[in-house]
Amino acid sequence: MGFNIPEELKKLPKDPGVYLMHNKKDEIIYIGKAKNLHNRVRQYFTDSYAKSSKIQQMVNSVAYFEYIITDSELEALVLENNLIKENRPRYNTMLRDDKTYPYIKVTLGEDYPRILLTRQMKKDRSKYYGPFSSAYAVRDTIDMLQKSCHIRNCSKVLPRDTGTGRPCLNYYIHMCDAPCMGSISSEDYMANVKRVLDFLDGNFEPTINSLQEQMQTASENLDYETAAQYRDLLNSVLHVAQRQKITSADAQDRDVIAMTKDDNDAVIQIFFVREGKLIGREHHFIRVAVDDSRGEILESFIKQFYANTPMLPHELMLQYEIPDQELVQEWLSEKRGKSSVQIVTPKKGQKEKLVELAYKNACIVMEQDRERIKRDQAKSLGAVHEIEKLTGLSGIHRMEAYDISNISGVEAVGSMVVYEDGKPKRHDYRKFRIRTVKGPDDYSSMYEVLTRRFTHDEEKGDLSFNTRPDLIMMDGGKGQVGIALRVLAELGLDIPVCGMVKDDSHRTRGLYFNGKELPIDTHSEGFKLTTRIQDEAHRFAIEYHRSLRSKDQVKSVLDDIPGIGPARRKALIKAFGDIDRIRTAEPDELAAVDGMNTAAAEAVYRFFR
């Protein structure tokens, strides 16, 4: 690109802003903010500036950088967060999961409010409760409140739609008072809504007592099925209503955030405290580097987690202080609007104990995750090591598997699936439409596929083709392996090739390598991985072949009709759904389709007669 980094560093402005580091493939690999772009960006390329190993690795990969000037450091923080979320650069500390937790939403901005489950809070006139850890319990509670308080669950806009249509089933089974028909006044309906708000605001006892009484009555009447329904509903209500720990007498809303980390991952645990009571918790995994400080990790998490959360607590209680605490506090306060957000790091007392409790929970989650990773590695990396041991190879990271699909040579296609460290890398999958082979000739088709794959022009920028495999897995035995070795020899490439051999029932039997079939334990993880790879290559080829056949079926029938081009073909399929309905349609029905005229309709009608 002719980008001269030393010269461009001299041109950097001394304004606040965001900088974006790119590698030679034009990928954004790091995004940061700066109070002074000139000073901050220059530091990365100054030998005297102490850098972590992650940052040094990033700097070594930088081909060029760009920047965006902002009016303030606060604006830079907001922009940085948005750009990180959009581009997910590899060297930024990133959330590993994007899960969102459910809230209960009461639409007080409507004349006849409803109760909804939502995973996004907006700055509207609605009232939100949560978050809750169980969506199932939230749905159960909403259902209970709708039925017991006669709250509508339709999407009609009232009072605009009042009197249109008929009341729904809930009216006839006495679970809704049909405000859509004007059967209840606005004042009486809002009294029902107030009962809902009382429950969600913490006055749970009347509802819980009522459910317990109904469960007991059903049980005494030997109606155990109904009693079980009340029991399950009671459990869901208790889940939403639970107040696990009194944290303070000041009735403040606060989030308690603590973490633990190992070399590459961190677990962040959040306790949600509302009105002084712990109502829920959740955890998040974050991708980190060995030398990332705990304060930096917490700050990255806070900026990502609260970016799209308009309803913020009054206080964040953190395990560690964060580098830009005042700036982050200002940003959160601006988002909260009604009052400021305070960030504190308690050192003693009840608040410190609550942070310690969050930390212990994070450690438990991390330990559980380690066990899960061990199990996953046994199925992935462990399986790869078994294949290495079986074949005598070493250093297998990337495996590519190939298959051919055709029916009597029609629309023959090839598939390439990629596994790295025993796990599918679907972004690198590729499909090939056979160009040079006529008829059912799998060997010639495979020769074309492999030749195209390994002679692909690297300048075209397809990263999947630019990366060479450590092992090629062929769907078949001696014949298919021979084709692959022939292509590699012609191209001067030295890549080991295995055949995935099937038995008479078309199930994976073993591996063919170096001219012989290798004995393999059919209960081993290596055998299971081989089976998964072979099935995946076959599935990917079949799906592509099926999609081409489907397109050609439509094309071969309709495109042979004079006057029917792509636009009219699409309009006919959209109007009638399939070829059979087009075949039986009358001329006037055909002429009524958008884009058709009498002549075209007659042509279609005559074609099928």
ABEGO torsion letter per residue (X at the ends): XGBBAAAAAAABBABBEBBBBBBAAGBBABBBBBABAAAAAAAAABAABBBBAAAAAAAAABABBBBBBBABAAAAAAAAAAAAAAAGBAABBBBABABBBBBBBBBAABABBBBBBBABBBBBABBBBOBBABAAAAAAAAAAAAAAAGBBABABBOAAABGBEBBBAAAAAGABAGAAAGABBAAAAAAAAAAAAAAAAGBAAAAAAAAAAAAAAAAAAGBAAAAAAAAAAAAAAAAAABBABBABAAGBBBBBBBBBBBAABBBBBBBBBBGGBBABBBBBBBBBBAABBAAAAAAAAAAAAAAABABBBABBBBABBBABAAAAAAAAAAAAGABBBBBBBBABEAAAAAAAAAAAAAAAAAAAAAAAAAAAAAABAAAAAAAAAAAGBBGBABBBBBBBBBBGGBGBBBBBBBBBGGBBBAAABBBBBBAABBEBBAAAAAAAAAAAAAABBAAAGBAAAABBBABBBBBEBAAAAAAAAAAAAAAGBBBBBBBBBBBAAGBBAEBBBGGBBBBBBAABAAAAAAAAAAAAAAAAAAAAAAAAAAAAAAAAAAAABBGBBAAAAAAAAAAAGBAAAAAABBAAAAAABBGBBAAAAAAAAAAAX
